[in-house]
Amino acid sequence: MSIEQLDCMFHPTSIAVVGASDRSGSVGQAVMRNLIEGGFKGPVYPVNARHPLVMGKNAYSALSHIETPVDLVVVATPMETVPEIIADCRRIKAAGAVVISAGGKETGERGRQHEAQIYQAAAGGEVRIIGPNCLGIMCTAARLNASFAARMPLEGKLAFISQSGAICAAILDYSVKEHIGFSHFISLGSMLDVDFGDIIDYLGGDPKVSSIIMYVENLTRHRSFMSAARAVSRVKPIIALKAGRTRAGAVAAASHTGAMAGEDAVYDAAFERAGIVRVKTFEELFDAAEILSRKGRSRGPGLSILTNAGGPGVMAADALVDYGAEPVALSADTIDQLDAVLPEYWSRGNPVDMLGDATAQRYADAARVLLKAREVQGLLVMLAPQAMIDATEVARVLSEQLQNASMPVLTSWLGGMDVEKGRELFNQAGIATFDTPERAVRAFMNLHRHARDIEMLQQIPPRLSTRIHVDRAAAGRLVENGLASASGLLTETEAKALIAAYGIPVNPTTAAASADEAGSMAQDCGFPVVMKILSRDITHKSDAGGVALNLKNADEVKQTFTHMVTNARSAFPQAKIDGVTIQPMIQTPDCELILGVKKDADFGPVILFGMGGVLAELLDDRAIALPPLNRLLAARLMEGTRIDRLLKGYRNHPPADRERLEEVLIRLAQLTTDFPQITELDINPMVIQNGQPIAVDARVALKPASVQAPMHLAVSPYPAQYESRVNVADIGELLIRPIRPDDAPLLVELFDTLSPQSIYYRFFSPVKQLSPTMLARFTQIDYDREVALVAILESGPSEKMLGAARVILQHNLKDAEFAVLVGDPWQGKGIGANLLATCLNIARERRFRIIWGTVLAENKGMLSLGRKLGFTIKRGGGSGEFDLTLDMTQLPPGVSFKA
């Protein structure tokens, strides 16, 4: 994707509007008028919608008369004319087109054909396309209103992206009333080309954008979306309203955009993994825009409530509790300071009730104390209209005092006409204001939720105490055998063998084809035993009378075999019965769980965890997550269920081995990462006995995969294919591998080996230690966007990291910056050269364009390595610096980098 093209579209030097000069082209005329009235400085060319250009005859002539280059073309003509116009755009080398025209895939097969022709005319990205069926785009910094909206938004740092033009118009109208400023207003329509991921990537690199809110009906290119959102949400809040939460809503969304919406719970899991805060109502989206457009970023959940009435204060406190928080406890020092400015009978706690006769000065004095209190991380100021209070005067005084506060400040003037002027004053001052305390608290907590989620995503996951080894070859044979069957289902014994190949503990199970064989196997197994029907064609064994528990002797086993097979054939006459399975009876387990995998049509495989047993679907206690997983993500998955309280130990129930459960979930995620053929996998139940998990039943459904692993995942997994080994003189064999999130402790140990000079060479400043934020940035990478390798010495009692190198894609997603770090005891032995050469080979494989880095003049070793690897070295902008540049596009084919 070309970020430069999108930048040209939002900051064009010239624009052509096709359909603007035709008398019937009312939409095109509206766009033309908006561009002129909005103050766009460059030339704007109207093109007649009835010109031969649109009719497909002598098509190039309509735009050929434009002498200067055209960056952006706005198309407002009938859909059948658009492909030829887009072909024109490509010929005149326009960066992109905004296609307002409706009549695409949302109308059916003919519309899909039109869109396919448009995409083909754009030559797969030579011309970027926003739309079709969209309102248009706006960028306040460029004074660009390339839309048919009624007005231009106020200038601000909040960006809004929507599939729905109507939602864009509604938010725009609301924003003007509330004095909310925007940097961008972007209507994506049916997303033939440019989609949410593209726009998030673009806005993420724009310094004039501080936050992003989105209205989403469906997504495309889900892996790219997740990659963009994960990168940007760490530095800019992203709030999303995802429509289609219900079945009826999903159907309506499908008819609107021409694309099916995915399962809502999967979107919840995906947004959480990406660091996106999801809201559920239009009102909540408005409120998110209200608070994000104002000054002050979340510093924590410590909200102080300032009010002139007890009732509203209680309502705000209750709302906080609903979100898992409480009003912050005020320190003794803060209470003393409030005592000095408030009447004797104030509440002496939080909420701070100043009594009904509170004046503007009393409000100002109390607010000043609370804004300076160390324990306060946000301030909600409320007013209930009283006969003795001038609500407008209070708002006037506070609007001057609060507009420069560094923490989030919210106001709630309760009532109607009597307080409307006060709300207007707050809006003009850029202070968030809400008509109810509940809305104010919800907006504050959504702001905090983003900060908390990002903090959680940046936590360092603990390492497993054991290494994960799997038998991928054995699993592959089982998968191939299953695909060869007519049903694509594995039998219970095959399914258990598959998960056992990935180290998931199973209850030993054998198959018996006759009553005598079943009796003999039960004798060998040891009584009591469990018998289950064995058939690929019977999914739910209990429905066919296909499960018998607690069989105590061989005769009982033989009799049960006969009855079970007979009942199964009666219930499912078409099913092929292979016999039964025999396994030991696990008596009185601590609890039963369900673990599973389901392939979502949008996001690929998702991992399920929850309460198991025959009532699993009825109780519906489950949580889902996207693979891959680490210990931290696995723990959060479990914590999303009610059964987790029991797993932690409850009354006479002992706690389960949580690390072992986390390991099982990690192994299950690895299995679905390696085999995209798995469409469904159920381990139900997985029992916990003596704290240990054991799978007592398993079911696996398979289908041929349309893509190879791991491209079926929405989140890029650890790229094991880049692991290699190298022998280093005086050290021995080193493992060169991609960095992992749980490498943070090893990275800290590597940093501790660095001299002040080495630290300065790498960081260009005297860094004392690696902060948690730096550790997260260095170890928790997106493997689709960064190449980061480490050199690991595995000999000795524990692993040791000797060096690290990375090549990091820049905002344009084409060029990348490199960096190398080797511990002082191991410098000069070729470790850095091996790491960087391997990074460059991977970067070339991924078609990176320019690799660059800045090196200090005294860093002779790095300059020498740069020359060896073919970098061009020139004096940099700063004194004592050199810029190293490597143009990957100029390298001969087949050449690889060597240390």
KOLPASE-656487 format. One record per residue (C-alpha): residue in one letter; z, y, x. Coordinates in steps of 0.5 Angstrom, whole numbers, plus 500, padded with zeros to 3 digits. Layout:
BEGIN
aZYX/...
This chain:
BEGIN
m500500500/s498507503/i504512502/e500517505/q495516498/l501517494/d503523497/c496526497/m496525489/f503528488/h501534493/p494535492/t490540495/s485540490/i484536483/a478534478/v480533471/v474529467/g474530460/a477537461/s470541459/d468537453/r470540446/s472534444/g477532450/s483535447/v487531452/g483533458/q484541456/a491540455/v492537462/m487543465/r491548461/n498545464/l495545471/i493552471/e500555467/g504550471/g502555477/f498549481/k495553487/g489549489/p482549486/v482545479/y475543477/p473541470/v468535469/n465535462/a466528459/r459528456/h456528463/p452523465/l458521470/v461518464/m455515461/g454511467/k447514469/n446518475/a454517476/y455521482/s452527480/a458530476/l463530482/s458531487/h457539486/i465540488/e464542495/t471541498/p475534498/v478532492/d485529493/l487527485/v482526479/v485526472/v481522467/a482523460/t476519457/p474513453/m477507456/e470504457/t467510461/v473509466/p470504471/e464508473/i469515474/i473511479/a467508482/d465516483/c472517486/r472512491/r465515493/i468522494/k474519498/a479521493/a486519494/g488517487/a486518480/v491518474/v488515468/i491518462/s486514457/a489508453/g485502451/g487497456/k491491456/e495493451/t489492446/g487485448/e482481451/r477487451/g482492454/r484487460/q476487462/h476494462/e482494467/a479489471/q473493472/i477499473/y481495479/q474493482/a471500482/a477502486/a476497491/g483494491/g487500493/e481505496/v483509490/r490509488/i491509480/i497511476/g496508469/p492507464/n495509458/c500514461/l502521460/g501523467/i505526473/m509532475/c511534482/t515541481/a515542489/a508542488/r507546482/l503540479/n503538472/a497533471/s500531464/f499533457/a506534456/a508540453/r512543459/m514543466/p521541468/l526545472/e526544479/g531539482/k532533486/l532528481/a526523480/f524520473/i519514472/s517511466/q512506463/s513510456/g510517455/a514518449/i520517453/c518522459/a517527453/a524526450/i527526457/l523532459/d525536452/y532534453/s532536461/v530543459/k536544454/e541541459/h538545465/i537539468/g532539474/f527534476/s523533483/h518528479/f516526473/i512520473/s509516467/l506509470/g503507463/s501499464/m501499471/l494497473/d495499480/v501503482/d508500480/f515501480/g516498487/d510503490/i513509487/i521507489/d518507496/y515513496/l521517493/g525514498/g522517503/d522524500/p528528502/k527533496/v529527492/s536525491/s536520485/i532516481/i532514474/m527509470/y525507464/v523500465/e519495460/n516490465/l515489472/t510487476/r510485484/h517483483/r518481490/s515488492/f520491487/m526488490/s524490497/a523497495/a529498491/r534494496/a532499501/v532505497/s538504493/r543504499/v541511500/k539514493/p542512487/i537508482/i539508475/a535504470/l534503462/k531496462/a528495454/g527489451/r534486452/t533482445/r528477443/a525482438/g525488443/a522483448/v516482443/a515489442/a515491449/a510486450/s505489445/h507496448/t505494455/g501488455/a506484459/m511479457/a518481459/g523476463/e529474461/d534479460/a540476464/v535475470/y534482470/d541484470/a542479476/a536482480/f538489479/e545488481/r542484487/a537490488/g543495488/i540498481/v545501476/r543498469/v544502463/k543499456/t542505451/f538512451/e544516451/e547513457/l540514461/f541521458/d548522461/a546519468/a541524468/e546529467/i551527472/l546525477/s542532477/r549535479/k553536485/g558532488/r557524489/s562519488/r568518492/g571513488/p574511481/g580516482/l579521476/s583526474/i583528467/l585536465/t586537458/n589542453/a590536448/g594530448/g589526444/p582527447/g586525454/v588519451/m581517449/a579519456/a584514459/d582509454/a575509456/l577509463/v581502462/d575499458/y571500465/g576497469/a580503472/e585508470/p587515471/v589516478/a596517479/l598524482/s602525488/a609528488/d606534492/t600535487/i605534481/d610540484/q604544485/l602543478/d609545476/a608552479/v602554475/l603550468/p609551463/e615547463/y613542458/w606539461/s605532461/r607531468/g602526469/n595524469/p592526464/v594533465/d596536458/m597543459/l598544452/g594547446/d595555448/a592554455/t589560457/a582560462/q587562468/r591556466/y585552467/a583555473/d590554476/a590547475/a583545476/r584549483/v590544485/l587538482/l580539486/k585540493/a589533491/r587528496/e588522491/v583526486/q576523487/g573526481/l575531475/l574531468/v576538464/m576537457/l577543451/a579542444/p578548440/q584552438/a585558434/m589561440/i583559446/d577563447/a573556449/t567561452/e572565456/v575558459/a568556460/r566562464/v571562468/l571555470/s563555471/e564560477/q570556480/l567549479/q560549481/n561549488/a566543488/s564537493/m567532488/p564530481/v566535476/l565533469/t566537462/s567535455/w568541450/l569538444/g567540437/g560544435/m559551434/d565554437/v564550443/e556551444/k556557448/g561554453/r557548454/e551552455/l555556461/f556549464/n549547464/q547554467/a552553472/g549546474/i556543471/a555536468/t558537460/f558532455/d560532448/t565526448/p570524453/e567517452/r560519455/a563523460/v567517463/r562512462/a557517466/f562518472/m564510472/n556509472/l556514478/h562510481/r559503480/h553505484/a557507490/r561500489/d555496488/i552499495/e559498498/m559491496/l552489498/q554492505/q560488506/i560483512/p559475509/p564470512/r561465516/l561458514/s566453518/t560448519/r553449520/i548447514/h543441516/v539438511/d534433511/r528436508/a523431510/a527426505/a527431500/g520432501/r518425499/l522425493/v519431491/e512428492/n514422488/g516426482/l510430482/a506424482/s509421475/a506423469/s512427466/g514431473/l521429472/l526425477/t530419475/e538420476/t538416482/e532420485/a535427483/k542425486/a538423492/l534430493/i541434492/a544429497/a539430502/y541437502/g548436503/i551436496/p556431495/v554426489/n558420486/p554414489/t549411484/t545405483/a540403478/a540396474/a534393470/s538388467/a545386464/d546381469/e544386475/a549391472/g555387471/s554385479/m553392481/a559394477/q563389480/d561391487/c562399485/g569397483/f572398476/p572403472/v565405472/v560409468/m553407465/k548411463/i541410461/l535411466/s529414463/r524420466/d523421458/i530422456/t533429458/h539429454/k542422455/s548423450/d543424444/a541417445/g547414446/g546413453/v552415456/a558410456/l565411460/n571407463/l568400463/k573396465/n570389467/a563386468/d563383461/e564390458/v558392462/k553387460/q555388453/t554395454/f547395457/t544391451/h547396446/m545402450/v538400452/t537398444/n540405442/a535408447/r529405445/s531406437/a532414438/f526415443/p521409441/q516413446/a520413452/k519408458/i526405459/d527403467/g534400465/v541404467/t545407472/i552405475/q557409478/p564410479/m568413474/i572419476/q578420472/t582426470/p578431474/d581438475/c575441471/e567440470/l562445472/i555446471/l550448477/g543449476/v536452478/k531455473/k524458475/d524465472/a516467470/d518474473/f523473479/g522466481/p528461482/v535463479/i541460481/l546458475/f553457476/g559456470/m563451466/g560445465/g560438461/v557437454/l559444451/a556448457/e551451452/l556452447/l561456451/d556459455/d560461461/r555462466/a553467471/i546467475/a544470482/l537470486/p537466492/p537466498/l545466498/n550467503/r558466502/l559473499/l554472494/a556465492/a563468491/r561473487/l557468483/m563464481/e567470480/g562472474/t565467470/r571465466/i572458469/d573462476/r580463474/l581456474/l578455480/k583459484/g589455481/y592456474/r599454472/n599446474/h591446476/p591446483/p585451487/a579448488/d576448495/r572455495/e569455501/r566448500/l563450493/e560456496/e557452501/v554447495/l551454492/i548456499/r545449500/l542449492/a539456494/q536453500/l533447496/t530451491/t527456497/d524450501/f521447494/p517452490/q515445486/i522445483/t522448476/e529446473/l535443476/d541441473/i547438476/n552437470/p557436470/m559437477/v567435477/i572438481/q577432483/n583434488/g579440490/q573437492/p566438488/i562432486/a556431482/v556426477/d549427474/a543431476/r536432473/v530435476/a523437473/l517439478/k511442477/p505443482/a507450486/s502456485/v504459491/q507456498/a515457500/p518462501/m513467497/h516464490/l522468491/a524475489/v528476495/s525475502/p529469505/y531468512/p525466516/a526460520/q519459522/y521465527/e526461531/s524459538/r528457545/v527460552/n530458558/v533464562/a535463570/d542463571/i544462564/g540456561/e537455554/l537461549/l536460541/i531466539/r532467532/p532472526/i538476525/r543474519/p548478515/d554474518/d552475525/a556482525/p562479529/l557477534/l554484534/v560487535/e562482541/l555484544/f557492543/d563491547/t560488553/l556495554/s557500559/p557507557/q550508560/s547502556/i550505550/y547512551/y540509553/r540505546/f543510541/f542517545/s549519544/p556516546/v558511540/k565509541/q564503536/l559500531/s562502524/p561498518/t555502515/m552501522/l553493522/a550492515/r544496517/f543492523/t545485520/q543486513/i535487513/d529486509/y525480512/d519483509/r520490512/e524489519/v523484525/a530483528/l531478533/v537476537/a538471543/i544466542/l547462547/e550456544/s553453550/g561454550/p566453544/s562458540/e556462540/k555468544/m549474542/l546476549/g541481546/a537484540/a531487539/r528490532/v521493530/i523497523/l517499519/q517506517/h516510511/n509509511/l510502511/k504501516/d508504523/a514501526/e519503531/f522498536/a529498539/v532493545/l539492547/v541487552/g549486554/d550489561/p552482564/w545479562/q541485564/g535484568/k534477567/g528477562/i532477555/g530484553/a522482555/n522475551/l526479545/l521485544/a515480546/t516476540/c518481536/l511484537/n507478536/i511477529/a509485528/r502483529/e502477525/r504482519/r499487521/f503493523/r499499525/i503503531/i509501534/w513506538/g519508541/t523514545/v526512551/l530516556/a527518563/e533515567/n532508563/k527505568/g528498566/m525500559/l520504561/s517498566/l518493560/g513498556/r508498561/k508491562/l507490554/g501495554/f505501551/t502508552/i507512555/k507520555/r512525555/g516526549/g518532545/g525532548/s527534555/g528527559/e525523554/f518519554/d514516547/l512509548/t506508543/l502501542/d496501537/m496494534/t489495531/q486496538/l488489541/p483484542/p483478537/g487472539/v491476544/s499475544/f505478548/k508475553/a515477557/
